[in-house]
């Protein structure tokens, strides 16, 4: 088997070749959502090989429905914050946000405890649930602590079982950094800078990345191996007008 995946701005693709059977398949989608259509290509090869060998076609793989949340019960509850309250309920393996008298089904994102809300009011950021630290000392499904908080951008909400601090101090100059910055290069796009629970965060398409101050630089600390950095530029009327993200300039376009 030979296989390769890749992507371009707004496209994600996958191709595979079954050398023994002499067949190949390619699929591409016009979206850039951390997904590559590898299951589609794999099933296409299975169909062609079964035809060549005179066998019955294999069953199609079960679709991965984003609204199916196997551990939906983990997130049920009421979470309160300065912006009000968020309530989540479940119906079997589906998780819903109660919003303006309606139930809005949440959609799983690629990382655990992160969800997309298909509602205009919540389209800007993902919902990110936080758990109580586990005492098990290991990362596993069984070792995960209970969900005790949820955030949406810079809005933070805590459950009644949350035991940590609820007020946070931040340096005054951080407030000038908060905002929306953009570069017209489609490979760079836009980022938002927010403050969440006393930390400066960089909001990108797939979530919030913590920033760690180091002199004039702010290192992106979502992963120890991440070498990305941010440097904030000119302050005009209390607002930073430009930031440099790993060498690329982005300019302020909105408050947030």
N, C-alpha and C positions, 0 to 999 in steps of 0.2 A: 504494500500500500504506500502510495505517496500522497501527502496531504499538506495543504498550506492554507492559511487564513490571512486576511488583511483588511485594510480599510482605507478610505479616502474621506474627505469632508462630506458628511451626510450619506456615506455608503459603507456597508460592511459586507464582506464576501467570504466564501469558503469554496475550495475545490479539492477533489480527491480522485485518485486514479487507482483502480484495481488492476495491477499489472498482469496477474495471472488470468483474469477474465477478459482483459483487453477492453475495458470500458472505463469511462471517466464521467464525472458530474461536476457542475458548477452552479452555485446559487448566489444571488446578491440581493440585498434589501436596501431600500432608499431611506435608511434611518441610521443614526449613530447613537445607540443606546446600550453600549457595552455588550452587544449580542452579535454573534456571528452564526449564520445559518448552517452550522455543521450537521445538526440532526437531519436536516432536509437532504443534504448531499449524501450522508451515510445511508439513508433509506432509499434514495435513488439508485445507489450502487447495489444494494440488496435486491431491489426489484429487477434490475438488469441481469444480475448474476443468476437469479432464480429462473429467469426466462431462458437464458443460455443453457442452463443445466437441466431444463425441463422439470423444474420443481414448482410447487405451488408458491404463490407470492406470499411473503411474510406479512404478518399483521402490521398495520401502521402503528408507529409509536404513539403513546398517549400524549395529547397536547399538554404543554406546561401552562396551565391557566393562571395568570398572574393574580387573580382574585381568590384563588384557593390558598389558604394560610393554615397549614397543618397544626400550628401551635397558636391558633387565634385566641384561645382562652388566656394566654399569657398577657395580652394587652387590654383585656376588658377592664373598665373602671373609669373613674372620674379624676381628672388632673386639673389643678387650679394654679393660676399664675396672675401676674399683674394685668395681663390682657384678657382675663376672664377665665373660662373653663372649657375643657374639651372632654367629651364623653365618648367612650368606645364600647360597642356591644358586638356580640357575635351571633351568627346563625349557622350552626354547624362549623364548617371550615371556612367561613367567610367572615371578614372583620369589617365593621362599619363605623364611620364617624357620624354622630348625630349632629346635623348642621341645619339650622333654620327649619326645624320640624321635619327634616328628611334624613334618610339613611344613605350615606355615600359610601360605596364599597371601596376599600383600600386595595391598592395593587402592590404586590411585593416588588422590591428592587433587588439588585444582585447581592447586596450585603444584608446580613442578618439585622433585624430590628429597624429596617428602613423601608418606608412606604411612600408611594406616590398617591396623592389625592386628586382624582379627576374632577376637580371643581375649580372654577376660575379664581376664587378667593385664595386657594391654596396652591396655585400652580407654580409659584416662584421658587419655593423650596420643598425638599422632601420632609416628611415627618420622620424624626429619628427618636426612637425609644431608648431609654437608658435603664440599666439594671443595677440592682444592689450588688456590690462586689461579692464574689463567691469566696467561701472559706476553703474550698476544695484544693486550691492551688494548681488547678489544671484546666485546660480549655476543652470542654466537652458539652454535649447537650445536657447531660445529667448535672454538670457542675455549674450551669448558668444560674445566676441569682434571679430573683423576681424582678419584674419591671416596676420601677418606682418613679419614673419621670419621662417626659417627652418634650421635644423641642421642634420648633418650626422657624428656621432662620434665627433671629435674635429673640424670639418669643419662647419662654421657658415655662413649663407647667409641671407641678409635682403632685404625686399621689399622697394620700394620707399616710402611707407607710414610708414615705421618704424621710430619712434621718439625718441628712447632711445639711450644710448651711443654706440659707435662703436669701441672704443678702451678700453682695459682692462689691469690693472696692476695685476701681480701675484707675490707671493714670489719666489725668485730665486730657493730655494731648492725644490719647487714643480716640477721643470722640471726634477729632478732626479727620481721622482716617475713615470713619464709617461712610460707606457710599457705594455707588455702582460705577465701575470703570470699564472702558471698552477700547479695544483695538480692532480696526477694520480687517485685519488679517484673519481669515476664517479659521486658521489653525490656532489662533490665540483667543479670539472671541472676547467675551466679557467675564468679569468676576465681580463679586460683591464682598465687601469687608463688613463684618458684623461683630458685635460683642455678645458673648454668650457665657453666662455664669462666671464673669470676671476674666474671661479669656478673649483675646483677639483672634478672630477666625476668618479664614478665606473661604467664601462660598463659591464652589464650582458646580458643574452640571451634575456630578454624582454625590455631592454632599459637602459637609463643612470640614475644613482642614485647619488644625490649630497652628497658630504662629507663635514662635518663641523668639523673644527679643535677644539680639546679640549686637550691641552697639547700634549702628545705623541699619543693620540688616535684621530681618525677621525670617527665621528659618521655618520652612513648612515641616511640621512634625507629625504627620499622619503615619509615617513609616520611618524607622531609623535609617533606612537606606535612601530616603528621598533627599536629593541635593537641591531642590528648588528653594528659592528665596524671594523675598519682597523687600524693596526699599521705597519708602514714601518720599515724595518730592515736595513741591512748592505748596505752602499754606496761604490761601487768600481768603480773607474774611472768615477765618476759623475753619476753612474746609481745605483738605488736601485736594489739589487739582490734578495730580498725576502720580502714578506709582509705576515702578519698574518690577516686572515679574520675571525673574531669571533672565534678565537682559532685554525683555520686550517692554516698551512703553505702553501704558494704558491710561486714558484720560477720563476724568470724572464726567458722567453724563446725567447723573441723578443722585439724589440724597441716598436712596436705597433701592 
